[in-house]
C-alpha cells in the first residue's frame, strides 16, 4: 500500500521539524529575554509560543505515526483514530507553512549576523519538507478520496478565492525559487506585503 511509505516519510519530516523548531526556539529565546521594548518582546514571544505549541502537537502526533508505521494491518477511513491522525497530519502541513514564514521573518532581523546562516539552513530544509508534505498529503487524499478533505490546511497564499494582493509570491504553490543547489531560498523582494508592514 502506497500509504505505508507515505506515513514513513511523514514521520521523518515531522521528526526533523521537531528538532528544527527547538533549534529555532533556542535562537530566539535570548532575543525575547533581551528585547529592547514590549513590542519587540511580544513580536518574538508570539512566534515562540506558536512553535512551542506546535512542538506539543508533534509530541502527540509522532507516536501515532510510529504506531501506524509499525503496524502492517490494513488502514481504512472507517477507523476514527486513523481519521483523526490524518486530520492532525493535515494541521501539521499548515504548521510547516507557518514555520517557514517565521524563519523568513527572522532572516530579515538577523541578516548579516552570525545567526543568518543557521536560520537559512533551517529555512532551506523546512521549505523542501513543506513541498514534500504537500505531495504526500495529495497522495493520501487520492488514496482515501471520498472520506477526507484537507481544505482546512490550505494556507492563505494557496487559496483560489483570496485576493491576489493579499498573497505572498514566496509561498505561491508553483514558485519554489530554487537556486543552483536545489534548495529553496526566500525571495524577499517579490513579496507584495512587506515584513515592515507586518511587524509594525
Protein Blocks (a to p, Z undefined) as FASTA:
>chain_A
ZZlmmmmmmmmmmmmmmmmmmmmmmmmmmmmmmocbfklmmmmmmmmmmmmmmmmmmmmm
mmmmmmmmmpmbdcdfkbmklmmmmmmmmmmmmmmmmmmmmmmmmmmmmgoiaklmmmmm
mmmmmmmmmmmmmmmmmmmmmmmgojaccklmpcfklpfkbcfklpcfklgcklgopafk
opacddfklpfbdfklmmZZ
